Amino acid sequence: MKIRSLVITTFLIFVGIALVGCGSGGVIDNHEPKMPVDKPANSSIADASPEKGEVRIEIEDFVFKPAEITIAPGTKVTWINKDEAPHTATSTDTPQKFNSGGLDTDDKFSFVFNDKGEYPYYCALHPHMKASITVK
Amino acid sequence: MKDNINDSTDEARGGYDRREFLKCMGAWAGTGLVVAMAGGVLSSCKIEDAAPGVLSFVQISDTHIGFGKDPNPHVTDTLQSLVGKINALPAPPPFVLHTGDLTHLSKPEEFDTLEQILKGLKTDQIFYVPGEHDTFSDQGAEFLKRFGKGTVGRGWQSFDHNGTHYIGLNNVVAASSGPQPGTFKNGGNEGLGALGADQLDWLKKDVDSLTDSTPVVVFTHVPLWAVYPQWGWGTEDSEQALALLKRFGSVTVLNGHIHQVMQKVEGNITFHTARSTAYPQPAPGTAPAPGPMKDVSADRLPSTIGLTQVRYVESNKSLAIVDETLA
């Protein structure tokens, strides 16, 4: 399992290098995001529902899973494409808030959401794939 | 296919008698298929039984250079083999149409490879329309820089050849009426292709001076009929384009995108989708989602990818569409 993780990590480093420049404000992440994530000790957020720290969204069978998620400000979201077809995670706002560029199978893209608000996004290759992130 | 055999006249079957026609229909699952069109009605037959015609052109589609996984880790090799098939034709085609998805991820090196391979084609000219894989990252800027010569707007074009009017449409980079002009129109739709108002205006002017008897061939990436809207396999404003073409006696609409042969007839308009040169996709609704059919074995792959020839049949002034696989 450790060897497999090492191989995957090494591969993802190369993928990450290949993808640098594709995103607009996003970060290519070569590490598995942890979920659930440690709650900051000084958190002032009373509502326990938002995910914090890092969350992961899988793209599978042409669906973002989960399609809707609520997170706390400062949370890093990582998308990983588990499909055979390439996808993107592209903000539908104008101007765009984030854009992963093309994610081939097992490619990842990360973006840190610092500001509260609604962040609808879609796959630019398959626009019927729609999803959104709520930061509160 | 039911649409195609309602008319029992020989003319409607492209000149085949009933027995021959039924025999040909039985060969539907063969490696090659001729679809002969007369009076807007299709009939089909095996390649070897087809009425001889003058080769008008060849269509290739969905080359997806850059794809490198199952079922086809060698898309450049299969494309090269198909180029060899075209070059081995008795007479070289005067031109070749590429109906989009030249590349898999719009990378410059993928465009480079595609250009390099197609330089080996024995033909005078190649006409391209983009697929969404060629435009999703930059609204088609790189595609237009390389392949947009002679086009207008976002890459649409028309030309005449031997009395037939050819129209290339871009239905993957729609007008900026949606929030994301970089891709399909996204203004709350279900992810279908779109032409956009400005392209439709251009089309109206383009066909305005043509006589009704002018044969028209339209080539574009996403189907102009609703093949399977749940997977985005259709074009949301195609009705407006088809309304402009209804008056013509013979209209052939060629596209790619769905990586499989499919056809439909509506009045005088024949729709035909081509195979990919790279990999097959599932039939509509037979899988959770579209995408490469990774379980197709290496043995079977050649029968699932291919190209399309279109021949002009002098005797009945019809077009015969011949789908050929790599097998």
Boltz contact constraints between the chains, C-beta under 6 A:
constraints:
  - contact:
      token1: [A, 61]
      token2: [B, 288]
      max_distance: 6.0
  - contact:
      token1: [A, 61]
      token2: [B, 289]
      max_distance: 6.0
  - contact:
      token1: [A, 62]
      token2: [B, 289]
      max_distance: 6.0
  - contact:
      token1: [A, 84]
      token2: [B, 291]
      max_distance: 6.0
  - contact:
      token1: [A, 84]
      token2: [B, 292]
      max_distance: 6.0
  - contact:
      token1: [A, 84]
      token2: [B, 294]
      max_distance: 6.0
  - contact:
      token1: [A, 85]
      token2: [B, 291]
      max_distance: 6.0
  - contact:
      token1: [A, 86]
      token2: [B, 105]
      max_distance: 6.0
  - contact:
      token1: [A, 92]
      token2: [B, 179]
      max_distance: 6.0
  - contact:
      token1: [A, 94]
      token2: [B, 179]
      max_distance: 6.0
  - contact:
      token1: [A, 101]
      token2: [B, 137]
      max_distance: 6.0
  - contact:
      token1: [A, 102]
      token2: [B, 105]
      max_distance: 6.0
  - contact:
      token1: [A, 124]
      token2: [B, 136]
      max_distance: 6.0
  - contact:
      token1: [A, 124]
      token2: [B, 183]
      max_distance: 6.0
  - contact:
      token1: [A, 125]
      token2: [B, 132]
      max_distance: 6.0
  - contact:
      token1: [A, 125]
      token2: [B, 136]
      max_distance: 6.0
  - contact:
      token1: [A, 127]
      token2: [B, 184]
      max_distance: 6.0
  - contact:
      token1: [A, 127]
      token2: [B, 186]
      max_distance: 6.0
  - contact:
      token1: [A, 127]
      token2: [B, 191]
      max_distance: 6.0
  - contact:
      token1: [A, 128]
      token2: [B, 190]
      max_distance: 6.0
  - contact:
      token1: [A, 128]
      token2: [B, 191]
      max_distance: 6.0
  - contact:
      token1: [A, 128]
      token2: [B, 232]
      max_distance: 6.0
